Amino acid sequence: MSADSAAGMTIEKARVISVEPSVNGDNGALWVETFQQSTCGSCEAKGACGQGVLGRWLSRGTHRIRVLCDKGQADFFTAGQWVEIAVPDGVVLKASLMAYLLPLLSMMTVAIMFDSMFQDGSGGDFYSLIGGIVGFIVGLVLVRLYERNHLNSRQNQPQLLGLSSND
């Protein structure tokens, strides 16, 4: 994310890659591409740092985001233009915590429950394994429900601020 931040929002510069025009009362949207800005290149420990190594292996440097527009607003933009978007602070953190921790905690909890419920001595760790698998699947379903109910709300979506001042 960009270093600029105002009123609970992080401001990011992005390039429009496609436009979903307003149709039949739909507000339309822009698909934008943001570019990951990392300080890893200037750090002295970049060769030995796990964050830098993972960043080089896993990151492509760009992220595509769908930005909802107000009624008719998307029709004024074209692919290739630079825009500024505002991403609500905390949304990425909440989503990351839900996506990573909920399945893990659910897996461990259900594995412990299955282990304590089925301690007849004959199954060994089989019931713990089954409980872990069941718990992980339940955690993934809960993450999906959270995403559907919370992250798709208008208040958690990136907002279009307008054209970037320095195209």
C-alpha positions in Angstrom: 0.0 0.0 0.0 1.0 3.6 -0.4 2.4 5.7 2.4 -0.4 8.2 2.0 -3.3 7.7 4.4 -6.2 9.9 5.4 -9.3 9.4 7.6 -9.0 5.6 7.9 -8.1 5.1 4.2 -4.9 4.2 2.5 -4.5 6.0 -0.8 -3.1 4.0 -3.7 -2.3 4.9 -7.3 -3.6 2.4 -9.8 -3.8 1.9 -13.6 -7.2 1.2 -15.2 -7.1 -2.1 -17.1 -10.8 -2.5 -18.0 -14.1 -0.8 -17.5 -17.4 -2.3 -16.6 -19.9 0.3 -17.9 -23.1 1.2 -16.1 -25.9 -1.1 -17.4 -29.6 -1.3 -16.4 -29.2 0.7 -13.1 -25.9 -1.0 -12.2 -23.2 1.4 -11.0 -20.4 0.0 -13.1 -16.9 -0.7 -11.9 -13.2 -0.3 -12.9 -10.7 -3.1 -12.8 -7.4 -1.5 -11.8 -3.9 -2.8 -11.3 -1.9 -1.6 -8.4 1.9 -2.0 -8.2 3.5 -3.4 -5.1 5.9 -0.9 -3.6 8.5 -2.6 -1.5 11.5 -1.3 0.3 13.3 -4.7 0.1 15.5 -3.5 -2.7 17.1 -0.9 -0.5 17.5 -3.0 2.6 21.0 -4.2 3.5 19.7 -7.6 4.6 17.7 -8.3 1.4 19.7 -11.5 0.6 19.2 -13.1 4.0 15.8 -11.8 4.9 12.9 -14.3 4.7 10.4 -11.6 3.8 12.5 -10.4 0.9 13.0 -14.0 -0.4 9.3 -14.8 -0.1 8.4 -11.5 -1.7 10.5 -12.3 -4.8 9.2 -15.8 -5.1 5.5 -15.3 -4.5 4.8 -11.7 -5.6 4.4 -10.7 -9.2 4.4 -7.0 -8.1 0.9 -6.2 -9.3 -2.5 -6.8 -7.9 -5.8 -6.5 -9.7 -8.7 -5.0 -7.8 -12.4 -4.3 -8.8 -13.3 -0.8 -7.7 -17.0 0.0 -7.5 -18.1 3.3 -9.0 -21.0 5.7 -8.4 -23.8 5.7 -10.9 -22.5 6.5 -14.4 -19.0 7.3 -13.1 -17.3 4.3 -14.7 -18.3 5.5 -18.2 -15.9 8.4 -17.9 -12.8 6.2 -17.6 -10.8 4.3 -20.2 -8.2 1.6 -19.9 -4.7 2.9 -19.4 -5.7 5.9 -17.3 -4.1 6.4 -13.8 -6.5 6.8 -10.9 -6.3 7.1 -7.2 -8.2 4.7 -5.0 -8.7 4.6 -1.3 -8.6 1.3 0.6 -10.2 1.2 4.1 -7.6 0.6 6.7 -7.9 -2.6 8.6 -9.8 -4.5 5.8 -6.7 -6.2 4.6 -5.6 -7.1 8.1 -9.1 -8.5 9.0 -9.3 -10.5 5.8 -5.8 -11.9 6.4 -6.5 -12.9 9.9 -9.7 -14.6 8.9 -8.2 -16.4 5.9 -5.2 -17.7 7.8 -6.1 -18.0 11.4 -9.7 -19.2 11.3 -9.1 -22.4 9.3 -6.0 -23.2 11.5 -7.8 -22.6 14.8 -10.8 -24.5 13.6 -8.6 -27.4 12.5 -6.9 -27.6 15.8 -10.1 -27.2 17.9 -12.0 -30.0 16.1 -8.9 -32.3 16.1 -8.7 -31.9 19.9 -12.5 -32.4 20.2 -12.4 -35.6 18.1 -9.4 -36.9 20.0 -11.1 -36.4 23.3 -14.5 -37.7 22.2 -13.1 -40.9 20.6 -10.5 -42.0 23.0 -11.2 -45.7 22.9 -7.6 -46.6 22.3 -8.1 -48.4 19.1 -8.0 -45.6 16.6 -4.6 -44.0 17.5 -4.3 -40.7 15.9 -6.9 -41.5 13.2 -9.7 -39.5 14.9 -7.4 -36.5 15.4 -6.6 -36.6 11.7 -10.2 -36.8 10.7 -11.1 -34.1 13.1 -8.3 -31.9 11.7 -9.6 -32.3 8.2 -13.2 -31.7 9.2 -12.1 -28.6 11.2 -10.1 -27.2 8.3 -13.0 -27.6 5.9 -15.4 -26.0 8.5 -12.9 -23.1 8.8 -12.7 -22.6 5.1 -16.6 -22.5 4.9 -16.6 -19.9 7.7 -14.1 -17.8 5.9 -16.2 -17.9 2.7 -19.3 -16.9 4.7 -17.4 -14.0 6.3 -16.2 -12.9 2.9 -19.7 -13.0 1.5 -21.3 -11.1 4.4 -18.6 -8.6 5.3 -15.9 -8.0 2.6 -18.4 -7.5 -0.2 -20.2 -4.7 1.6 -19.7 -1.2 0.1 -17.9 0.1 3.2 -15.1 -2.5 2.8 -14.6 -2.0 -0.9 -11.9 0.2 -2.4 -13.3 3.6 -3.4 -12.5 5.6 -6.5 -11.1 9.0 -5.7 -10.6 10.2 -9.2 -7.9 10.6 -11.8 -4.4 10.6 -10.5 -2.9 14.1 -10.4 0.4 12.9 -12.0 -0.5 10.7 -14.9 
